[in-house]
Amino acid sequence: MKIFRFISFLLLISLVSPGVWGQNRKNNTPKEKAPLLSGVGVGIDLCGLAMKGVGARFANMEICGRVGLKEKFFPIFEMGIGDCTRNGGETTNVFSTSAPYWRIGMDYNVNKKINGNRFLVGFRYGFTSYKYNFYAPDFADPVYDTPMPLELEGLKGNNQWLELCLGFETRLWSIVRLGWDIRYKTRTLQSVSELGEPYFVPGFGKNDNNTFGGSVYVTFDIGKSANTKGLKSLFGKRKNKEGNTNQEAETPPAETAPRAAKRRGN
């Protein structure tokens, strides 16, 4: 419940951000073209950190790096650590693993306007090599029916999978961006021990042929994409090309001819 509230709060911020709804309807300025290298960004997934913080039985904690090309294409590299310790519910069996994982892929921004908001579709290819453990303290010898705790440690596994992604992100302030995505994951390769399959695969999630996942992330963008003209940040005012706010400068009224002659007479 705490994780759900935390994620809901972050999504609400991204949806009500003035960067999303605060754009002027009328814009007479010429359409801006993004440069080839529109920015470089690094980010961190808040969802995995929150799950780990509240003591969830599994969590994927990751960071990412990406490059923006023409404000349309975003090649991305993600890496993290998947951690899981799960008790067997009605039994006393315990499964555990903790290992790194990697993903490479690309996002495409379908938003035609360069206004700081990105509607992203993309893909990832993930892979991990890990070790996992089983512990069954109540295991009984099948022949003599005597207690014989079972410990299986260091079982090796390798997994690869494909992810299809759909997400949205917006500019909060300066170089800070907030976004979220949902992912459909399908396993493409698995190699595990004959003694048993893992319950959890780092970076993938609960071990199955297909599963869903998602993330809520904060990204720090450096470059043209972080300084787009005409954007309105969450905590600031809209800026024009010269860096001034859109408030019209107060200019003194034009001096009439009689008033000017009177002044010269004085």
Secondary structure, 3 states (H helix, E strand, C coil): CHHHHHHHHHHHHHHHCHHHHCCCCCCCCCCCCCCCEEEEEEEEEHHHHHHHHCCCCEEEEEEEEEEEECCCEEEEEEEEEEEEEEECCCCCCEEEEEEEEEEEEEEEECCCCCCCCEEEEEEEEEEEEEEEEEEECCCECCCCCCECCEEEEEEEEEEEEEEEEEEEEEEEECCEEEEEEEEEEEEEEEECCCCCCCCEECCCEECCCEEEEEEEEEEEEECHHHCCCCCCCCCCCCECCCCCECCCCCCCCCCCHHHHHHHHHC
